[in-house]
């Protein structure tokens, strides 16, 4: 073989080796992306399930509360959690605490900055002073959880 042909052969072999290396790297990145996508899907499914459970708990609580005060309008507007209703307060606190945990997990899993996430899902103000405030706050919280569920479903 002549020197030129030998050099061309070496260049061709080097180019083939580089091309194979690129193909292998692309395949590895594709596998990594698939694993990451699968991990994210599992996390989003889990978040969606937690949203469903907390939403059901909140809706059930709201339903029981409204049925129990439906015959007493004065109680509805004047009831105060500070009047010794610690069981109700702890139940409401558990719903809100779970909501905040889910909200944090969702933000972390969709990789969105705080300000962008707050635009997507503005945190509702929570006021549990009177029965009326409880109903209003839970309705806002429930709407927010429904919006999060829809968002999760879009991601799946």
N, C-alpha and C positions, 0 to 999 in steps of 0.2 A: 504494500500500500504506500501510496505517496504521502508525504507529510501533510498536504492539504486535506486529503481524505481522512487521515488519521485525526486531525484537528476537528474536522466536521463531525466525525463519529463521536468524539469526546464531547463536543458541544451538544450534539443530539442526545447523548446519554444523560448529560447533566440536565438538559431541559426536560427530558422525560422524568428524571428523578424529582425535579422541582414540581412538575405537574402532578406527579403521584403524591408528593408531600402535601400539596395544596388540596387535592381531593380528599386525602385522609383527614386533614385539618377541618375541612368543611363538614365532613361526615361526623367528626367528633363534636363540632359545635352544634350540629343538628341534633345529635343525641342529647347533648347537654340541654338544649332548648326544650326538647321533648320531656325530659325529666323535670325541668323547671315548670313547664306547662302543666304536667301531671300533678306536681306538688301544689301548685297554685289552685288547680281545679279542686283538689281535695280540701284545701283550706277554705275556698269559697263555698263549697258544699257544706262544710261544717258550720261556717258563719251563717249561711242561709238557714240551716236547721236550727241553730241557736236563736236566730231572729224569729222563726216560726214559733218556737216554744215560748219565748219571752212575750211575743205578741199575743199568743193564746192566753197566757197567764194574765197579762194586762187587760185583755178584753173580758175575760171571765171575772176578774176583780171589779172592773168597771160595771159590768152587768149586775153583779150581786149588789154593789154599792147603790146603783140607781134604783134597783127594785126595792131595796130596803128603805130608801128615803122617798120613794115616789109619792107616798101618801102624806108626807110632812114637808111641805115646801119651806117652811121657816127653818127646819133643821137643815135642809139642803143648802141654804145660804148662810146659816149661822154656825153650823157645826165647826168645831175647831179640833184639830188633831192634838193640840196642846192640852185638851181637856181630859187626858188620860187614855186616849185611844192608841196605846203603844203597839198593839198587835197590828192595827191597820198601818201605822207609820212604818213599822219594820217591814211589812209586806211591800209597801210602796217603795221604800228605800232599796229593797232587794231588786225590784223591777228596774229602777233607775240605775243601780250599780251594774246590773247585767247589761243593760242598754249601753252604758258607757264602755264597758269591757268589749262588747261586740263592735261598737263604733271604732275603738282603738284598733282592734284586730283587722277590721275591714280596711281602714286607712293604711295600715302597715302592709297588708297583702296586695293592695292595688297600687302601691308606690306613688301616692299623690301627696303633694306638699300640704301642710296644715291649712294655709289660706285657701287653696283650691278645694280641699276636702270640705272646709267650712262653707264654701259657696255651693257645693253639691248637696251637702247635708248640714244645714245650719242647726246647731244644737238648740233645741227648744228650751224656753225658760220653764222651769218647774216651780210650781207654787202649790203646796199642799196645806194651806191654812184652813180653807173651808171645803165643804163637799163640792161646791160649785167649782172651786179652784182645782180640786183633785180631778173632776170630770174633764175640765178644759185642758189641764196639763196632760192627762193620760191620752186624750184624743189627739193632741199634738204629737206626743211621743209615739203613739200608734201609727199615725200618718208617716212619721219619719221612718219607723221600722218597716212599713210597707214599701216606702220608696227605696230603702236599702235592699229589701228582698228583690224588688224588680231589677235593681242595678246588678245584684248578684246573678240573677237569672240571665241577664244580658251577657255577663262575662262567661257563662258556661256554654 
